[in-house]
Amino acid sequence: MSREVALHNLLGRTVRDPNGREVGRIEELRAEIELHDGGNEYVVTEFHVGSFGAIESLAGAHFARMLLHRLGRFAPYESHAIPWDRLDLTDVQHPTTLDTIEQLKAKSRQG
């Protein structure tokens, strides 16, 4: 089943895990271009979700990103690449990953 969603409705949205815990915000989407005779389609393959922890909640994502560049490795940044089929977009305003935070962290450590 395919579904069209405007990118501006997704970028910056907070993603939660099945237990309601905040995973981070959608920062980036990866897509493949499917070439067809009648035109091309962009198909999202994964979502990149990141979190600056307490810094983001206190100062906002834009400021946190600038601060991260200044602090380098000392900033508490976590990111996860979530495959398209592991993110529930039934409610675009409240995306939910099908994996818990612990499962996402384990996948990040594996590769």
N, C-alpha and C positions, 0 to 999 in steps of 0.2 A: 504494500500500500504506500503510495506517495502522498506527500502533503507539502504545500507551499507555505512558507513562513517568511515574513520580511526580516532581513538581517538586523535592522535597527530595533526590532522587538526582542532580539536575543542578546546582542552584545551588551555586556555590563550587568546582565541579570544574575542574581544570586542563585546558585545551584545548591540544593540540599540533598542529603542522602535519605534512604528510606526511613531512618529514625528521626528525621527532621533537623539533623545537625547541618550547619553551614559548611559546605565544601569549598566554596570560593565563587568567583564571578566568571562568567564566560568572557574570555579575553580575545579569543581567536577561533576561527573556524577553518578547517582544512576541507577542500573540495576537489573533486575531479570533474573535468569537462567531458561530457558525453556528446560526441559529434553525431548529428542526425541530418538527413537530407533536408528536412523542414526547418532546421535550426539547431542550436546547441542548448544543452542543459547543464547547469552546475549542480552536482550532487555532493552534499556534505558527507564526508567520511569520518570526521572526528571533531570534537570540541575540545579546546584547550581552556581549562578552568584553573584559575590561580587565586591565591590568597596571601595577603600580607599580614594576616593575623590581626593583632590588636591595633597595629599602626593604621590599617585600613579603616577599621571601625571608628577610630578616633579622628582621623584626618581626611579620610576620603581616598578613593582609589587613585586619582590623578596625582595627588600629593605623595601618596605612598610609592608610586612608581618612580617619581623623581627622587625621592629619598633613597629608594633601593639602589639607584645608580650611584648615589654618593657613598652609601655604606658598603656596597659590594657584598662580600660573603657574610657580613655580620647581620644582615637583615633577615627576619624570620619569614622567608618566602617559600611557599609550597605550590607546585603546579601538577596538574594531572591531565593526561590526554585520554579523553573518554570517547570510545567508539560511538558512532551515531546511533547504533541500536541499543546502547546501554544508557541513553538519556531519554527519559519520559517527557515529551513535550505536549502531553494532553492539555495542560494549562501552560501556555507559553509564558505567562506572567510569573509562573512559579515552577521552573524546570526542576526535575528530580532525577538524580542518578539512580540506577537500579542496584548499584554496589554501595556498600557501606564505606565510610572513610577508611576503615582499617583495610578493606579489600583494595581500595584505590592505592593506598600507600604501599601495600605488598606488591601490587602490579608495577608501581613506579620503581621499586627497588629491583625488580626482576629485569627490567629493561626499558 
